[in-house]
């Protein structure tokens, strides 16, 4: 599939030049649920417009617009990484979103409001999850841009907090935690990942672990955030967050009158939101 594009150079967001690989574009399009025919068509259109020195942002925009023409819900899914950024600028919506994802995977998870007492000091905990009688302390590391990373200093701090909580539970100050996770919408630096894996921290990021990355967790059972919808207003997003309704699939199951009351909008607007969320996850409203 490389053909004459074998030596075409494109520029990543970091400024690094890499060889264009159409198979990576095809894979990202297939991730949205698009058919092989649609993926091939989009890659073919992109290759016609491709030129040496094109940025990945320009490529992203071309693919996004082509997907929008094919089917709007495909473009929404393709826009997942940008949608996650729209959960900011603070991290609390991301924390709630992570808890919602884990609940969908069978965990009892929530973003606690209170601090937990360690042996030395109290700690603010982003997410607490439980499954199979194992309690998990989770740090949700939200990043506001594509360039930021979770570095060694971040992981060291998480490990220190976990150890203080373990010591705190030993003297009855807080519940016992069996595991520590870090979940992020960003990437880990190599040394941060190496240290975390060495310590037994479960590291979930944009590109790790290979068996199921953060993006794959979302795609696998359609756990798309409501922020994949450009039409959602900030005031509506705030209300959705307040009511722990950050997954399109949860909003799609609501009745218009119930959602209208929660969001303080008309039933007509509530129905519009329900329909948009239903299109993203491809279910009929109310099913």
C-alpha positions as CSV (number, residue, x, y, z in Angstrom):
1,X,0.0,0.0,0.0
2,X,3.0,2.3,0.4
3,X,3.7,2.8,-3.4
4,X,5.2,6.2,-4.2
5,X,4.5,7.4,-0.7
6,X,7.2,5.2,0.7
7,X,9.6,8.1,1.3
8,X,7.0,10.8,2.0
9,X,7.9,12.7,5.2
10,X,5.2,14.1,7.5
11,X,5.6,16.2,10.7
12,X,4.3,15.0,14.1
13,X,2.9,17.3,16.7
14,X,6.3,17.1,18.5
15,X,8.0,18.5,15.4
16,X,9.7,15.2,14.6
17,X,9.7,14.1,10.9
18,X,8.6,10.5,10.2
19,X,7.8,8.5,7.1
20,X,4.1,8.5,6.2
21,X,2.4,5.1,6.8
22,X,-1.0,4.8,5.2
23,X,-1.7,1.6,7.2
24,X,-1.7,3.7,10.5
25,X,-4.4,6.0,9.0
26,X,-6.4,3.0,7.8
27,X,-6.2,1.4,11.3
28,X,-7.3,4.6,13.0
29,X,-10.3,4.8,10.6
30,X,-11.2,1.1,11.2
31,X,-11.2,1.8,14.9
32,X,-14.3,4.0,14.5
33,X,-16.3,1.0,13.2
34,X,-16.0,2.1,9.6
35,X,-15.9,-0.7,6.9
36,X,-12.8,-1.7,5.1
37,X,-14.2,-0.1,1.9
38,X,-14.7,3.2,3.7
39,X,-11.2,3.1,5.2
40,X,-9.7,2.3,1.8
41,X,-11.6,5.2,0.2
42,X,-10.5,7.7,2.9
43,X,-6.9,6.6,2.7
44,X,-7.0,6.9,-1.1
45,X,-8.4,10.4,-0.9
46,X,-5.8,11.4,1.6
47,X,-3.0,10.1,-0.6
48,X,-4.2,12.3,-3.5
49,X,-3.9,15.4,-1.3
50,X,-0.7,14.4,0.6
51,X,2.5,16.3,0.2
52,X,5.9,16.2,1.7
53,X,6.1,18.1,5.0
54,X,2.3,17.8,5.8
55,X,1.6,17.8,9.5
56,X,-0.3,15.1,11.3
57,X,-2.8,17.8,12.3
58,X,-3.5,18.5,8.7
59,X,-3.9,14.8,8.0
60,X,-6.2,14.4,11.0
61,X,-8.4,17.2,9.7
62,X,-8.7,15.7,6.2
63,X,-9.6,12.2,7.6
64,X,-12.1,13.8,10.1
65,X,-13.9,15.7,7.4
66,X,-14.0,12.7,5.1
67,X,-15.5,10.6,7.9
68,X,-18.0,13.3,8.6
69,X,-19.2,13.0,5.0
70,X,-19.5,9.2,5.3
71,X,-21.3,9.1,8.7
72,X,-21.2,11.7,11.5
73,X,-20.9,9.1,14.3
74,X,-17.7,7.8,12.7
75,X,-16.2,11.2,12.8
76,X,-17.2,11.6,16.5
77,X,-15.5,8.4,17.4
78,X,-12.4,9.3,15.4
79,X,-12.2,12.6,17.4
80,X,-11.9,10.7,20.7
81,X,-8.5,12.2,21.7
82,X,-9.7,15.7,21.2
83,X,-13.0,14.9,23.0
84,X,-11.0,13.8,26.0
85,X,-9.3,17.2,26.1
86,X,-12.7,18.8,26.2
87,X,-13.2,17.2,29.6
88,X,-10.8,19.8,30.9
89,X,-9.3,22.2,31.7
90,X,-9.6,20.8,35.3
91,X,-9.3,17.1,35.8
92,X,-12.4,16.3,37.8
93,X,-14.6,15.4,34.8
94,X,-11.9,13.1,33.6
95,X,-11.8,11.4,37.0
96,X,-15.6,10.9,36.8
97,X,-15.2,9.6,33.2
98,X,-12.6,7.1,34.3
99,X,-14.9,5.9,37.1
100,X,-17.8,5.5,34.6
101,X,-15.5,3.4,32.3
102,X,-14.6,1.1,35.2
103,X,-18.2,0.7,36.2
104,X,-19.0,-0.4,32.7
105,X,-16.3,-3.0,33.0
106,X,-17.9,-4.4,36.2
107,X,-16.0,-2.4,38.9
108,X,-17.7,-0.6,41.7
109,X,-16.0,2.7,41.1
110,X,-16.5,6.3,42.1
111,X,-14.6,9.6,42.5
112,X,-14.6,10.3,46.2
113,X,-15.3,13.7,47.7
114,X,-13.4,13.2,50.9
115,X,-9.6,12.7,51.6
116,X,-8.3,9.4,52.8
117,X,-6.0,9.4,55.8
118,X,-2.5,8.0,55.3
119,X,-0.1,7.2,58.0
120,X,1.5,10.6,57.7
121,X,-0.8,12.9,55.8
122,X,-4.3,13.0,54.2
123,X,-4.5,12.2,50.5
124,X,-7.0,13.4,47.8
125,X,-7.9,10.3,45.8
126,X,-9.1,10.6,42.2
127,X,-10.9,7.3,41.8
128,X,-11.6,4.3,44.1
129,X,-12.6,1.0,42.5
130,X,-13.4,-2.4,43.8
131,X,-13.8,-5.8,42.1
132,X,-13.4,-9.3,43.4
133,X,-12.8,-8.0,46.9
134,X,-9.8,-6.1,45.8
135,X,-9.6,-2.3,46.5
136,X,-7.9,-0.1,44.0
137,X,-6.4,3.3,44.5
138,X,-6.4,5.1,41.1
139,X,-4.7,8.4,40.1
140,X,-6.4,9.9,37.0
141,X,-3.7,12.0,35.3
142,X,-5.5,14.4,33.0
143,X,-3.4,16.3,30.4
144,X,-4.7,19.4,28.6
145,X,-2.7,18.9,25.4
146,X,-1.3,16.2,23.1
147,X,2.4,17.1,23.9
148,X,2.3,16.6,27.7
149,X,3.3,13.3,29.3
150,X,3.2,11.5,32.7
151,X,6.8,11.5,33.8
152,X,8.9,9.7,36.5
153,X,8.2,12.4,39.1
154,X,4.4,11.8,38.7
155,X,4.8,8.1,39.1
156,X,7.1,8.4,42.1
157,X,4.6,10.7,43.8
158,X,1.7,8.2,43.1
159,X,3.8,5.3,44.6
160,X,4.7,7.4,47.7
161,X,1.0,8.2,48.2
162,X,0.0,4.5,47.8
163,X,2.6,3.4,50.4
164,X,1.4,6.0,52.9
165,X,-2.2,4.8,52.4
166,X,-1.1,1.2,52.9
167,X,0.7,2.2,56.1
168,X,-2.4,4.2,57.1
169,X,-4.7,1.2,56.7
170,X,-2.3,-0.8,58.9
171,X,-3.1,1.5,61.8
172,X,-6.8,1.8,61.0
173,X,-6.8,5.3,59.5
174,X,-8.2,4.3,56.0
175,X,-9.4,1.3,54.1
176,X,-6.8,-1.2,52.8
177,X,-5.8,-0.8,49.1
178,X,-4.6,-3.9,47.3
179,X,-3.6,-2.2,44.0
180,X,-2.5,1.1,42.6
181,X,-3.3,2.3,39.0
182,X,-2.4,5.3,37.0
183,X,-4.9,6.1,34.2
184,X,-4.1,9.0,31.8
185,X,-5.2,10.4,28.4
186,X,-1.6,11.1,27.7
187,X,1.6,9.0,27.2
188,X,4.1,7.9,29.8
189,X,7.8,8.6,29.4
190,X,9.9,5.5,29.0
191,X,11.5,5.8,32.4
192,X,8.1,6.5,34.1
193,X,6.7,3.3,32.5
194,X,9.7,1.3,33.4
195,X,9.5,2.4,37.1
196,X,5.8,1.8,37.3
197,X,5.9,-1.6,35.8
198,X,8.8,-2.5,38.1
199,X,6.7,-1.5,41.2
200,X,3.6,-3.3,40.0
201,X,1.6,-0.2,39.2
202,X,-1.1,-0.8,36.6
203,X,-0.3,1.8,34.0
204,X,-3.1,2.7,31.5
205,X,-2.3,5.4,29.0
206,X,-3.0,6.4,25.4
207,X,-0.6,3.8,24.0
208,X,-0.2,1.3,26.9
209,X,-0.7,-1.5,27.8
210,X,-0.5,-3.0,24.4
211,X,-3.1,-5.6,25.2
212,X,-5.7,-2.8,25.9
213,X,-4.8,0.8,25.8
214,X,-7.0,3.6,27.2
215,X,-8.4,4.3,23.7
216,X,-9.1,0.6,23.2
217,X,-10.9,0.4,26.5
218,X,-13.2,3.1,25.3
219,X,-13.7,1.6,21.8
220,X,-14.1,-2.0,22.9
221,X,-17.6,-1.5,24.4
222,X,-18.4,2.0,23.1
223,X,-17.6,4.1,26.1
224,X,-17.4,7.4,24.3
225,X,-17.6,10.6,26.3
226,X,-20.4,13.1,25.6
227,X,-17.6,15.5,24.6
228,X,-17.3,13.7,21.2
229,X,-20.4,15.8,20.3
230,X,-19.4,19.3,19.2
231,X,-23.0,20.4,19.7
232,X,-22.9,19.9,23.5
233,X,-22.8,23.3,25.3
234,X,-20.5,23.9,28.2
235,X,-23.5,24.5,30.5
236,X,-25.0,21.2,29.5
237,X,-21.6,19.4,30.0
238,X,-21.4,20.8,33.5
239,X,-24.8,19.5,34.4
240,X,-24.1,16.1,32.8
241,X,-20.9,15.9,34.9
242,X,-22.8,16.9,38.0
243,X,-25.2,13.9,37.4
244,X,-22.4,11.5,36.5
245,X,-23.7,11.3,32.9
246,X,-20.4,11.5,30.9
247,X,-20.9,8.4,28.7
248,X,-22.9,8.7,25.5
249,X,-24.4,5.3,26.2
250,X,-25.8,6.4,29.6
251,X,-27.3,9.5,28.2
252,X,-28.8,7.6,25.3
253,X,-30.8,5.4,27.8
254,X,-32.5,8.4,29.5
255,X,-36.0,9.5,28.8
256,X,-36.3,13.1,27.4
257,X,-38.3,14.4,30.4
258,X,-35.8,13.0,32.9
259,X,-32.8,14.4,31.1
260,X,-34.5,17.8,30.5
261,X,-35.0,18.1,34.3
262,X,-31.4,17.1,35.1
263,X,-29.9,19.5,32.5
264,X,-32.5,22.3,32.9
265,X,-33.3,22.3,29.2
266,X,-36.4,21.8,27.2
267,X,-37.6,18.2,26.4
268,X,-37.0,19.0,22.7
269,X,-33.3,19.8,23.4
270,X,-33.0,16.8,25.7
271,X,-34.3,14.6,22.9
272,X,-31.8,16.1,20.5
273,X,-29.0,15.2,22.9
274,X,-30.3,11.7,23.4
275,X,-30.5,11.1,19.6
276,X,-26.9,12.4,19.1
277,X,-25.6,10.1,21.8
278,X,-27.6,7.2,20.3
279,X,-26.0,7.8,16.9
280,X,-22.5,7.7,18.4
281,X,-23.1,4.3,20.0
282,X,-25.6,3.1,17.2
283,X,-28.6,2.3,19.4
284,X,-32.2,3.5,19.2
285,X,-33.2,5.9,22.0
286,X,-34.9,4.1,24.8
287,X,-33.6,0.6,23.8
